[in-house]
Each structure stands twice: as C-alpha cells, then as structure tokens.
Amino acid sequence: MKLSLSLVIAFIVLALDLVTKYWVESALVFGQQIPITSFFNLVLTYNPGAAFSFLGDASGWQRWLLSGIAFIACAVIIYLLYKHAENKLFCWALSLVLGGALGNLYDRITLGHVVDFLDFYIGDYHWPAFNIADSAICIGAALLIYESFTAKKS
C-alpha cells in the first residue's frame, strides 16, 4: 500500500474523530448523558490521562509526556508505513492507529485533555468512555495482532 494511501486513511480517521468530538461538545454539556439504548449512552467527559484514565489525576505534566510519546509513536508509524508498504493489512492497521493517535494528540495539545463520549454499559457497570480515535487504535491493534498470526514468515 502506498504511503500516500495510508496517510489518507489516517486523515479520514482523524477527520471523523475531530468532527464527532466537535459535535458532541456542541450538543452536550460536561457530564451530560443521553441514553441511546439499554446499553449505550452519549456522554461528554474529559480524560486528562491515557487509556482508562491512567495518570488522569496527575498535576498536568502528563499532558506533555503523553503528547511526546504520541508524537514519537506517530513518527515511528509513518516510518513503518513507508518501510513495509508491501504488507497491506499491516499498513491498514497502522493507518488506523496513526489516525487515532493524531486525533487524541490534537485534543491533548489544544485542550489539555481528550474528549470522550461513547459510554457502553451493562447494568451499573460502565466501560470507560471512549471516542472514535480510541476505537480506531483498538481496531488497528487487533488487526496487528491478527496479522502477526497470519503473516507468512520469511
């Protein structure tokens, strides 16, 4: 897969992520929940930390640490996309991860936190809220794991 196509995929993920976050922030106030189904709400919440609010209660330094890690990860992913352009599934997976990482990086740099709004739950147990970027990262990671088991070893 050409690097340009991989970057287009990442840009589409980034655009979807930013548009949905903008929509949710314009439609809801912080903490507001809108029930959609018996297991899903839209909710506006902010995560100053990493996945599952890791480091969320730190004093603010985590914003720059996590931004630096994301920036380095994006650079490494772009290099890997260039180097392994012949491996379509690998490049699709990395493109999803790159788009998601860029979406959350944008939030972290411009807002100081990541906007989350998808709230799935069973009974009183709520999965931590997440967003389109997080979904793309998880799908990309799952594809990378799948690819690692199915790739022909040279």
C-alpha positions as CSV (number, residue, x, y, z in Angstrom):
1,M,0.0,0.0,0.0
2,K,1.4,3.4,-0.9
3,L,2.4,5.7,1.9
4,S,0.0,8.3,0.5
5,L,-3.0,5.9,0.7
6,S,-2.0,5.0,4.3
7,L,-1.9,8.7,5.2
8,V,-5.3,9.3,3.6
9,I,-6.8,6.6,5.7
10,A,-5.2,8.1,8.8
11,F,-6.5,11.5,7.8
12,I,-10.1,10.1,7.4
13,V,-9.9,8.6,10.9
14,L,-8.6,11.9,12.2
15,A,-11.3,13.9,10.5
16,L,-14.1,11.6,11.8
17,D,-12.7,11.8,15.3
18,L,-12.5,15.6,15.3
19,V,-15.9,16.1,13.7
20,T,-17.6,13.8,16.2
21,K,-15.9,15.4,19.2
22,Y,-16.8,18.8,18.0
23,W,-20.4,17.7,17.5
24,V,-20.6,16.2,21.0
25,E,-19.1,19.2,22.6
26,S,-21.5,21.5,20.9
27,A,-24.5,19.3,21.7
28,L,-23.8,18.3,25.3
29,V,-22.5,19.9,28.5
30,F,-19.8,18.3,30.5
31,G,-21.2,15.2,32.3
32,Q,-24.5,15.2,30.4
33,Q,-25.7,11.7,29.4
34,I,-28.1,11.0,26.6
35,P,-29.5,7.4,26.7
36,I,-29.5,5.8,23.2
37,T,-30.2,2.2,24.0
38,S,-30.3,0.0,27.1
39,F,-26.6,-0.4,27.0
40,F,-25.3,2.8,25.4
41,N,-25.2,6.5,26.2
42,L,-23.7,9.5,24.7
43,V,-21.9,11.4,27.4
44,L,-19.4,14.3,27.4
45,T,-16.4,13.6,29.5
46,Y,-12.8,14.7,29.5
47,N,-9.8,12.4,30.1
48,P,-6.5,14.2,31.0
49,G,-4.7,10.9,31.3
50,A,-4.0,8.0,29.0
51,A,-6.1,4.9,28.4
52,F,-8.6,4.1,31.2
53,S,-7.7,7.5,32.7
54,F,-4.2,6.3,33.6
55,L,-2.3,9.3,35.1
56,G,-5.6,11.3,34.9
57,D,-5.2,12.6,38.4
58,A,-1.6,13.8,37.9
59,S,-0.9,17.6,38.2
60,G,-0.7,18.4,34.5
61,W,2.8,17.2,33.5
62,Q,1.2,14.1,31.9
63,R,-0.2,16.2,29.1
64,W,3.3,16.8,27.7
65,L,4.6,13.4,28.5
66,L,1.7,11.7,26.7
67,S,1.9,14.2,23.9
68,G,5.6,13.5,23.4
69,I,5.0,9.7,23.4
70,A,2.2,10.1,20.9
71,F,4.4,12.3,18.6
72,I,7.2,9.8,18.7
73,A,4.8,6.9,18.0
74,C,3.3,8.8,15.0
75,A,6.8,9.3,13.6
76,V,7.7,5.6,14.0
77,I,4.4,4.6,12.5
78,I,5.0,6.8,9.4
79,Y,8.4,5.2,9.0
80,L,6.9,1.7,9.3
81,L,4.3,2.5,6.7
82,Y,7.0,3.6,4.3
83,K,9.2,0.6,5.0
84,H,6.5,-2.0,4.9
85,A,4.3,-0.7,2.1
86,E,4.0,-4.2,0.5
87,N,2.1,-5.5,3.5
88,K,-1.5,-4.3,3.1
89,L,-3.0,-5.5,6.3
90,F,-0.1,-4.2,8.4
91,C,-0.4,-0.8,6.7
92,W,-4.2,-0.7,7.2
93,A,-3.7,-1.5,10.9
94,L,-1.0,1.1,11.3
95,S,-3.1,3.7,9.4
96,L,-5.9,3.3,11.9
97,V,-3.6,3.5,14.8
98,L,-1.9,6.6,13.3
99,G,-5.3,8.4,12.7
100,G,-6.4,7.6,16.3
101,A,-3.2,8.7,17.8
102,L,-3.3,12.0,15.9
103,G,-6.9,12.7,17.0
104,N,-6.1,12.2,20.7
105,L,-2.8,14.1,20.3
106,Y,-4.6,17.1,18.8
107,D,-7.0,17.1,21.8
108,R,-4.2,16.7,24.3
109,I,-2.2,19.6,22.8
110,T,-5.1,22.0,22.1
111,L,-7.4,21.2,25.1
112,G,-5.1,19.6,27.7
113,H,-7.4,16.6,27.7
114,V,-9.0,14.1,25.4
115,V,-12.8,14.4,24.7
116,D,-14.6,11.1,25.2
117,F,-18.3,10.4,24.6
118,L,-19.1,6.8,23.9
119,D,-20.4,5.1,27.0
120,F,-21.3,1.4,26.9
121,Y,-22.6,-0.4,30.0
122,I,-24.2,-3.4,31.4
123,G,-26.4,-2.7,34.4
124,D,-24.4,-0.4,36.7
125,Y,-21.1,-1.4,35.2
126,H,-19.9,1.3,32.7
127,W,-16.9,0.6,30.4
128,P,-14.6,3.7,30.5
129,A,-15.9,6.3,28.0
130,F,-14.0,6.5,24.7
131,N,-14.1,8.1,21.3
132,I,-13.6,7.4,17.6
133,A,-9.8,7.7,17.9
134,D,-9.7,5.1,20.7
135,S,-11.9,2.8,18.6
136,A,-9.5,3.2,15.6
137,I,-6.5,2.5,17.8
138,C,-8.1,-0.7,19.2
139,I,-9.2,-2.0,15.8
140,G,-5.7,-1.3,14.4
141,A,-4.1,-3.1,17.3
142,A,-6.5,-6.1,16.8
143,L,-5.5,-6.1,13.1
144,L,-1.8,-6.0,14.0
145,I,-2.3,-9.0,16.4
146,Y,-4.3,-10.9,13.7
147,E,-1.6,-10.0,11.1
148,S,1.1,-11.3,13.4
149,F,-0.5,-14.7,13.5
150,T,-1.4,-14.9,9.8
151,A,1.7,-13.3,8.1
152,K,4.0,-15.6,6.2
153,K,7.4,-15.8,7.9
154,S,10.3,-15.3,5.7
